[in-house]
Amino acid sequence: MTTFRWGIAFIQLGMLLLAIGLVPLAIMALLFPGVSNLVPVLLSLSVAPLGGLCLIAGLVMWGIGKVRG
């Protein structure tokens, strides 16, 4: 597998992890503001940073793969 394809895979993984970490937090904050939202906060603090790192690494790999050909 080339660096370009690895970059695309890491970008997709990063977006998925960011969605898993941030979407429940947004839903709980908007639809259920009075309910304790401990689980979405824990997801946003544990999964979302990993998703951000994967997204950045994927963008770097994608850029390197694009430049290399």
Residue pairs with C-beta under 8 A, 6 or more apart in sequence:
2 65
3 61
3 62
3 64
3 65
3 68
4 61
4 62
4 65
4 66
4 68
5 65
6 58
6 61
6 65
7 58
7 59
7 60
7 61
7 62
7 63
7 64
7 65
8 58
8 62
9 58
10 54
10 55
10 57
10 58
10 61
10 62
11 54
11 55
11 58
11 59
11 62
12 58
13 51
13 54
13 58
14 51
14 52
14 53
14 54
14 55
14 56
14 57
14 58
15 51
15 55
16 51
17 47
17 48
17 50
17 51
17 54
18 48
18 51
18 52
18 55
19 51
20 43
20 47
20 51
21 43
21 44
21 46
21 47
21 48
21 49
21 51
22 44
22 48
24 39
24 40
24 43
24 44
25 37
25 40
25 41
25 43
25 44
27 40
28 35
28 37
28 40
29 37
29 40
